[in-house]
Amino acid sequence: MTDVPDQQLVWQTTATTIGFSYIFLLNELLAIAALHMAICRPEEEAVWHTRATELQSLALKGFNSMEQQIDESNCVVVLLFSGLVGIHFLGDRSRIRALASGSEYLDHLVSCVSLTRSVRSLVLEHHTAFLLQSSIRPLLMIRHPTPPYTGVPDECRQLTVMITESDLGPSSIEAYEAAIDRLFWLFDLTETSKPHNTPRSVFAWPVQLNDGYMALLYQRRPEALIIVAYYGVILHFYRNAWCIGDSGASLIRAIDTQLGSYWSRWLQWPMSMIDSSRTVLD
């Protein structure tokens, strides 16, 4: 989950302790463990995937039955649970292999983005101050780069050119510019010179997306998908993390297939960043 000692302690000890009071959280922790076992023991993959799915179903049922009013009494468990479910959806290789096409894979990834983003509306917008004083404070303690983002690859900055050259209305331009700014922020936050073994801050971008951009993404607008493809490069930097694997490469290829040659100019860099190995969709 993380290579930061304080954050490891949260997941290994604090989350488990909280899970005994909120069984849906404990079931999702066990589901993640089962998903990990499916990767560690490929000869038993089907068994562990089945168990992971069963446990997640129980977890989601329990979570949905909880009172929907989020306050200081339950915001910690909601934040932990939402993060785990996002990791589960992204890391479930069995579910991804069952998808018949690149379009279905995009649907799956958009669902992951939407689920992760829901954390902001459920918890972070109203309870950040409380969370920063809580037992899971280490999970929120990340560096916050400020413009100009010096860690952004030059090739990534062509996204701003794409928006300028496209025939877009003011609201779409505003939504895209905000999403690109947060993507540049994440590139600056990520050490792109090396792959990573844990997901660390990879979900920090979806959490910050606004309603305008999400509406464009749901519509499968080409510019929105291309921005996601550049996020796929971030995922690819985290490919050594067991719960991410080749998700970034699969995402980029699915978007390239979906958009076709007209938009290939803007996908040259993401495509060049992924290797020629087969992905879970191949």
C-alpha positions in Angstrom: 0.0 0.0 0.0 2.8 2.4 0.9 6.5 2.6 1.6 6.1 5.4 4.2 6.5 3.9 7.7 3.8 6.1 9.3 1.4 5.3 6.6 2.2 1.6 6.8 1.3 1.7 10.5 -2.1 3.2 9.6 -3.0 0.4 7.2 -1.5 -2.4 9.3 -2.7 -1.4 12.7 -5.1 1.6 12.8 -7.4 0.5 9.9 -7.6 -3.1 11.3 -8.5 -1.8 14.8 -11.2 0.4 13.3 -12.4 -2.5 11.2 -13.5 -4.4 14.3 -16.0 -1.6 14.9 -17.0 -1.3 11.2 -17.2 -4.8 9.8 -17.6 -3.5 6.2 -14.1 -2.0 6.5 -12.7 -5.3 7.8 -14.3 -7.2 5.0 -12.7 -4.9 2.4 -9.3 -5.2 4.1 -9.7 -9.0 3.8 -10.8 -8.6 0.2 -7.7 -6.6 -0.6 -5.6 -9.3 1.1 -7.3 -12.0 -1.0 -6.7 -10.0 -4.2 -3.0 -9.8 -3.3 -2.9 -13.6 -2.7 -4.4 -14.1 -6.2 -1.3 -12.4 -7.6 1.2 -14.0 -5.2 -0.2 -17.5 -5.9 -1.2 -17.6 -9.5 -1.8 -21.3 -9.3 -4.7 -20.5 -6.9 -5.7 -17.3 -8.6 -9.4 -18.3 -9.3 -10.0 -19.3 -5.7 -8.6 -16.1 -4.3 -10.3 -13.9 -6.8 -13.6 -15.5 -5.9 -13.0 -14.9 -2.2 -12.0 -11.3 -2.9 -15.2 -10.7 -4.8 -17.3 -12.3 -2.1 -15.7 -10.2 0.6 -16.1 -7.0 -1.4 -19.7 -7.7 -2.0 -20.2 -8.1 1.8 -18.2 -4.9 2.4 -20.2 -2.8 -0.1 -23.5 -4.2 1.3 -22.5 -3.2 4.8 -21.3 0.3 3.7 -24.4 1.0 1.7 -26.5 0.1 4.8 -24.7 2.7 6.9 -26.3 6.0 7.5 -25.4 8.3 4.7 -24.8 11.3 6.9 -21.0 11.7 7.1 -19.7 13.4 10.2 -16.7 13.3 12.5 -17.9 10.1 14.0 -17.5 8.1 10.8 -15.5 10.2 8.3 -12.3 8.3 9.1 -13.8 4.9 8.2 -15.4 6.3 5.1 -12.1 7.7 3.9 -10.3 4.4 4.5 -13.0 2.4 2.9 -13.3 4.5 -0.2 -9.5 4.3 -0.8 -9.5 0.5 -0.4 -12.4 0.1 -2.8 -10.7 2.2 -5.4 -7.5 0.1 -5.1 -9.7 -3.1 -5.4 -11.4 -1.9 -8.6 -8.1 -1.0 -10.2 -6.2 -4.1 -9.1 -8.8 -6.7 -9.9 -7.2 -8.5 -12.8 -9.9 -11.1 -13.1 -12.6 -8.5 -13.5 -10.5 -6.6 -16.1 -9.8 -9.7 -18.1 -13.5 -10.4 -18.3 -14.2 -7.1 -20.1 -14.8 -7.7 -23.8 -13.4 -4.6 -25.3 -11.3 -1.5 -24.8 -14.6 0.5 -24.5 -15.6 -1.6 -21.5 -12.2 -1.2 -20.0 -12.6 2.6 -20.3 -16.0 2.2 -18.5 -14.3 0.3 -15.8 -11.6 3.0 -15.4 -14.1 5.8 -15.4 -15.9 4.0 -12.6 -12.6 3.8 -10.6 -12.0 7.6 -11.2 -15.6 8.4 -10.1 -15.4 6.2 -7.1 -12.1 7.7 -5.9 -13.4 11.3 -6.6 -16.4 10.6 -4.4 -14.0 10.7 -1.4 -13.8 14.5 -1.8 -17.5 15.1 -1.8 -18.1 12.6 1.0 -15.3 13.5 3.3 -12.4 15.8 2.4 -14.5 18.9 1.5 -16.0 19.1 5.0 -13.8 17.2 7.4 -10.1 17.8 6.4 -9.3 19.7 9.5 -10.7 16.9 11.7 -8.8 14.2 9.7 -5.5 16.1 10.1 -5.9 15.7 13.8 -7.0 12.0 13.6 -5.3 8.7 13.8 -5.0 8.6 10.0 -3.3 11.9 9.7 -0.1 10.4 8.0 -2.2 9.4 5.0 -2.9 13.1 4.3 0.6 14.3 4.8 1.9 14.6 1.3 4.0 17.3 -0.4 1.9 20.0 -2.2 3.8 21.4 -5.2 3.0 24.9 -6.4 3.3 26.4 -9.8 5.3 26.5 -11.8 5.5 22.7 -11.7 9.1 22.0 -12.5 8.7 18.2 -12.5 6.3 18.0 -15.4 7.8 16.4 -18.6 8.0 18.8 -21.5 5.9 16.4 -23.6 3.1 16.6 -21.1 2.8 20.3 -21.4 1.4 19.9 -25.0 -2.0 19.3 -23.3 -2.4 23.0 -22.9 -1.7 23.4 -26.6 -4.4 20.9 -27.4 -7.0 22.8 -25.4 -6.0 26.1 -27.0 -6.3 24.6 -30.5 -9.6 22.8 -29.9 -12.9 24.4 -30.7 -14.3 24.5 -27.1 -16.7 26.6 -25.1 -15.6 28.6 -22.1 -16.9 26.0 -19.6 -15.2 23.1 -21.2 -11.9 25.1 -21.4 -12.2 25.9 -17.7 -12.9 22.2 -16.8 -10.0 20.9 -18.8 -7.5 23.5 -17.6 -8.4 22.6 -14.0 -7.9 18.9 -14.7 -4.6 19.6 -16.5 -3.4 21.7 -13.6 -4.0 18.9 -11.1 -2.3 16.4 -13.4 0.8 18.6 -13.6 0.6 18.9 -9.8 0.7 15.0 -9.7 3.6 14.8 -12.2 5.5 17.2 -10.0 4.7 15.2 -6.9 5.8 11.9 -8.6 9.4 10.9 -9.0 9.1 10.0 -12.6 12.8 9.0 -13.0 12.0 5.6 -11.5 9.2 3.1 -11.2 7.4 2.7 -7.8 6.6 -0.4 -5.8 3.6 1.1 -3.9 0.7 3.2 -5.1 1.6 6.1 -2.8 -0.1 9.3 -4.2 -1.4 7.8 -7.5 -5.0 8.4 -6.5 -4.5 12.1 -5.7 -5.5 13.2 -9.2 -9.0 11.6 -9.3 -9.9 13.0 -5.9 -9.4 16.5 -7.2 -11.4 16.4 -10.4 -14.3 18.8 -10.7 -17.9 18.2 -11.9 -17.3 19.9 -15.2 -14.5 17.6 -16.2 -16.3 14.5 -15.0 -19.3 15.4 -17.2 -17.0 15.6 -20.2 -15.3 12.3 -19.3 -18.7 10.6 -19.0 -19.5 11.9 -22.5 -16.2 10.4 -23.7 -15.1 13.7 -25.1 -11.8 13.2 -26.9 -9.9 15.9 -25.0 -11.1 14.4 -21.7 -9.9 10.9 -22.7 -6.5 12.2 -23.8 -6.0 13.9 -20.4 -6.8 10.5 -18.8 -4.2 8.9 -21.1 -1.6 11.2 -19.7 -2.7 10.0 -16.2 -2.1 6.5 -17.6 1.6 7.5 -17.8 1.5 8.2 -14.1 -0.1 4.8 -13.5 2.7 3.3 -15.7 5.3 4.8 -13.4 3.6 2.8 -10.6 3.4 -0.4 -12.6 5.6 -2.3 -10.0 2.9 -1.8 -7.4 0.9 -5.1 -7.3 -2.5 -3.4 -7.3 -1.7 -1.3 -10.4 0.5 -3.5 -12.7 -0.2 -2.8 -16.4 -3.3 -0.7 -15.8 -1.6 2.4 -17.2 -0.5 0.7 -20.4 -4.0 -0.9 -20.8 -5.7 2.4 -20.3 -3.5 4.3 -22.8 -4.0 1.6 -25.5 -7.7 1.5 -24.9 -7.9 5.3 -25.4 -5.8 5.1 -28.5 -8.1 2.5 -30.0 -11.2 4.4 -29.0 -10.1 7.7 -30.6 -8.4 6.6 -33.7 -5.8 8.3 -36.0 -7.3 11.8 -35.9 -6.2 12.3 -32.3 -3.0 10.2 -32.5 -0.8 13.4 -32.5 -1.7 14.0 -28.8 -1.2 10.3 -27.9 2.3 9.9 -29.3 4.0 10.5 -26.0 1.8 8.3 -23.8 2.1 5.5 -26.3 5.9 5.9 -26.4 6.1 5.6 -22.6 4.6 2.2 -22.5 6.5 -0.9 -23.6 5.4 -3.5 -26.1 4.5 -6.2 -23.5 1.0 -7.6 -23.5 -1.5 -6.2 -21.1 -4.4 -7.8 -19.3 -6.7 -6.9 -22.3 -4.6 -8.6 -24.9 
